[in-house]
């Protein structure tokens, strides 16, 4: 299993949409992006499987087979760790924000039948 996590910089891309890092396992990949928001930079991840179409061009799909799911999950775990490290470097621990209130109906006291 090749888990290369090399930073990608393509000259044709602008800094706003240049991947920060790409994690690969064969034709599977997790691409880590940095975006700018009102509160500053934040990160997202794109998960994809690269395949060759009938014309021989490389395309990405966001659909995975059962045998690919655990491998893509491992790539997602690696991307999550990288995102956490980037947040620590910037002092942006968003995980410390309290969770949003639960949606739904409050439980009534008493027995349910």
RAHUPE-V386067 format. One line per field, one symbol per residue. ss: DSSP state (@ for helix, = for strand, . for the rest). phi: phi as a letter, one per 30 degrees, with the letter a starting at -180 (. if undefined). burial: b if it has 9 or more other ideal C-beta (glycine too) atoms within 8 Angstrom, else e. A space follows every 10 residues. Layout:
BEGIN
ss=???
phi=???
burial=???
END
This chain:
BEGIN
ss=....==.... ....@@@.== =====..=== =======..= ========== ==.....=== =....@@@@@ @@@@@@@@@@ @@@@@@@@@@ ...@@@.... .......... ...
phi=.ccdbcdcbc edcdedbcdd abcbbiccab ccccbcbecj dbcbbccacd bcdddiddbc bccbdedcdd dddddddddd dddddddddc icdddddddd ddckcddddj ccc
burial=eebebeebee eeeeeeebbb bbbbbeebbb bbbbbeeeee bbbebebbbb beeeeeeeee eeebeeebbe bbebbbebbb ebbbebbeee eeeeeeeeee eeeeeeeeee eee
END
